[in-house]
């Protein structure tokens, strides 16, 4: 049996150890929180790689709307060229059936890293609701190419599909879109897009 003095020393040492441990825990927690804060990028770090698009895309939108409101053929042609160069070749950004797949699976880009994508998608939705086919007629890079070809391909080399055939064939795209979406919902195979849309031509990598 230990002497009373020894037992007192043991209790005092245990109390001191508990005090030291409890005092050190907040410090460890503070250091952990500090490390987490350091890992989080600042808004400046987030915006620096996106600043070019945050300037260029609003400027492109202004150009497209000016040409649309003024019904200016010249501004429309400038917009089409800008669409091919900027949205097509430089950004490879088009609304695609893969965006529908992402929405259905709720696998959307992170907002803070994809401000341009949300601006682009938001403008497309709003402009379509307000003005109809503004996106298809002036913004979509693929549609812009087809319209620009009309300026350079001689009329004698073109073939105009009869109006009644065009109207009937127009429904095929909706049937095809519904079939592709149904296929994705059943299989979750995103690669089906390669067989139904040509937009990936801008990247050259098989992805839109």
Residue, then its C-alpha position, 0 to 999 in steps of 0.5 A: x500500500x502506497x503512503x498517503x504522500x505518494x498517493x497525493x503526488x500521483x493525484x496531483x500529477x494526473x490532474x496536471x496531465x489532464x490540464x496540459x491535455x485539455x490546454x493542448x486540444x484547442x491549439x490542435x483544433x486551431x491548427x487544424x482549422x487554420x490548415x483547412x482555411x489555407x486549403x480553401x482558395x480565395x475568390x481572387x484565386x478562383x476568378x483569375x483563371x476565369x476573368x477572360x471569359x467573364x469579360x469576353x462572354x458579356x461582350x459577346x452577348x452585347x454584340x449578339x443582342x445589338x445585331x438582333x435588336x437592330x436587325x443588322x445583317x452586318x452585325x449578325x455576320x460579325x456575331x457568327x464569326x465571333x461565335x465560331x472563333x470564341x465559343x467554338x474554337x477557343x472555348x469549345x462551348x456549346x449546349x449539348x445533349x450531354x448537358x441534359x445528361x448532367x442535369x438528369x443525373x444532377x452532376x453539374x459543374x461546381x459553381x465557383x469553378x465554372x462561372x462562365x458555364x453558368x453564365x452561358x447556360x443562363x443566357x441561353x435559357x433566358x434568351x430562348x424564353x424571351x426571343x425564341x431561336x436567338x441561341x440557335x441563330x446567332x450564338x451556337x457555334x455549329x449553327x454559325x458555321x452552317x450559316x456562314x457556309x451560305x455566304x461562301x458556297x455558290x448557289x449552284x452547289x446547294x440543294x434546297x430541300x422542299x418545304x414539305x419534306x423539311x417540315x416533316x423531317x423536322x419531327x425526327x430530331x425530337x424523336x431522336x432526342x427522346x430516344x437518346x434520353x431514354x437510352x441514357x436513363x436506362x443505361x447511364x451510358x453517356x457515350x451515346x452522344x457521339x452518334x447523335x450530335x456533331x458538336x465534339x468536332x470543335x475539340x477533336x477529342x470526342x467530347x463536346 
